[in-house]
Amino acid sequence: MTTDTSLLTAWANDSDFNTVFSRQIEAIGKSGDVLIAISTSGSSINIIEAVNNAKKNGIITIGFIGNQKCEIRNICDVTISDPNDDTQRIQEGHIMIGHIICEIVENKMCNLSSYNLEK
């Protein structure tokens, strides 16, 4: 949701940056979707708002956070916590974890596509 700079700047300038992601979830999210909420501190208001909105709409929430106690830890369905206290190391961990999840999903999808589901 961060790649649409037109939406990001328009919504943040004209409305409220705290709701920039929750508004997008409201517009395009649907029950059964998965939201990966990334916040080094776990306390970013715009991310917390997005998670809260996602949960109201039946969206599964996964929080990528650092090692500290934070609100996202308490509201996400699943949290993945990097054990570092240094912001840069946490962000590097989040990137690695994201790549691992992508690899797992891709491998599962490749394995599924090799089955003839019509039998």
C-alpha positions as CSV (number, residue, x, y, z in Angstrom):
1,M,0.0,0.0,0.0
2,T,3.0,2.3,0.1
3,T,3.7,2.3,-3.6
4,D,0.8,4.7,-4.6
5,T,2.5,8.0,-3.9
6,S,-0.4,10.0,-5.3
7,L,-2.8,8.4,-2.8
8,L,-0.3,8.7,0.0
9,T,0.4,12.3,-0.4
10,A,-3.2,13.3,-1.3
11,W,-4.7,11.5,1.7
12,A,-2.0,12.6,4.1
13,N,-2.3,16.2,3.0
14,D,-6.1,16.4,2.7
15,S,-7.2,14.1,5.4
16,D,-4.9,12.5,8.0
17,F,-1.7,10.5,7.8
18,N,-2.8,8.4,10.7
19,T,-5.5,6.8,8.5
20,V,-3.6,6.6,5.3
21,F,-3.4,2.8,5.4
22,S,-6.7,2.1,7.2
23,R,-8.5,4.0,4.4
24,Q,-6.9,1.8,1.8
25,I,-7.9,-1.3,3.7
26,E,-11.5,0.1,3.9
27,A,-11.5,0.6,0.2
28,I,-9.9,-2.7,-1.1
29,G,-9.7,-5.1,1.8
30,K,-12.0,-8.0,2.1
31,S,-12.6,-10.8,4.6
32,G,-10.0,-13.6,4.3
33,D,-7.2,-11.2,3.0
34,V,-4.0,-11.0,5.0
35,L,-2.4,-7.8,6.2
36,I,1.3,-7.7,7.1
37,A,1.7,-4.7,9.3
38,I,5.4,-3.6,9.5
39,S,6.4,-1.3,12.4
40,T,9.8,-1.3,13.9
41,S,8.5,0.3,17.1
42,G,5.1,-1.5,17.0
43,S,3.6,1.8,18.0
44,S,3.0,3.6,14.7
45,I,-0.5,5.1,14.8
46,N,-1.1,4.7,11.1
47,I,-0.2,1.0,11.3
48,I,-2.3,0.4,14.5
49,E,-5.2,2.1,12.7
50,A,-4.7,-0.2,9.7
51,V,-4.6,-3.3,11.9
52,N,-7.8,-2.3,13.8
53,N,-9.6,-1.6,10.5
54,A,-8.4,-4.9,9.0
55,K,-9.7,-6.8,12.1
56,K,-13.1,-5.2,11.8
57,N,-13.3,-6.4,8.2
58,G,-12.3,-10.0,8.9
59,I,-8.7,-9.6,7.5
60,I,-6.0,-11.7,9.1
61,T,-3.3,-9.6,10.6
62,I,0.4,-10.4,11.0
63,G,2.6,-7.9,12.7
64,F,6.3,-7.5,12.0
65,I,7.7,-5.8,15.0
66,G,10.8,-5.3,17.1
67,N,11.6,-6.7,20.5
68,Q,9.7,-4.1,22.6
69,K,6.3,-4.3,24.2
70,C,3.8,-2.5,21.9
71,E,0.2,-2.3,21.0
72,I,0.6,-4.2,17.7
73,R,1.8,-7.2,19.6
74,N,-1.5,-7.2,21.4
75,I,-3.9,-6.6,18.5
76,C,-2.5,-8.7,15.6
77,D,-3.5,-12.3,15.1
78,V,0.2,-13.2,14.7
79,T,3.3,-11.2,15.5
80,I,6.8,-11.9,14.3
81,S,9.2,-10.1,16.5
82,D,12.8,-9.4,15.6
83,P,14.9,-9.8,18.8
84,N,17.1,-6.7,18.2
85,D,16.8,-3.3,19.7
86,D,18.5,-1.5,16.9
87,T,16.2,-0.1,14.2
88,Q,18.4,-1.0,11.3
89,R,18.8,-4.6,12.5
90,I,15.0,-4.9,13.0
91,Q,14.3,-3.7,9.5
92,E,16.9,-6.1,8.0
93,G,15.3,-8.9,9.9
94,H,11.9,-7.9,8.6
95,I,13.2,-8.0,5.0
96,M,14.7,-11.5,5.6
97,I,11.5,-12.8,7.2
98,G,9.4,-11.4,4.3
99,H,11.6,-13.1,1.8
100,I,11.3,-16.4,3.7
101,I,7.5,-16.1,3.8
102,C,7.4,-15.4,0.1
103,E,9.6,-18.5,-0.6
104,I,7.3,-20.7,1.5
105,V,4.2,-19.4,-0.3
106,E,5.7,-19.8,-3.7
107,N,6.9,-23.4,-2.9
108,K,3.4,-24.3,-1.7
109,M,1.8,-22.8,-4.8
110,C,4.2,-24.6,-7.1
111,N,3.4,-27.9,-5.3
112,L,-0.3,-27.3,-5.6
113,S,-0.1,-26.5,-9.3
114,S,1.5,-29.9,-9.9
115,Y,-1.7,-31.6,-8.7
116,N,-4.6,-32.3,-11.0
117,L,-7.4,-30.9,-8.8
118,E,-10.1,-32.3,-11.2
119,K,-9.5,-35.9,-10.0
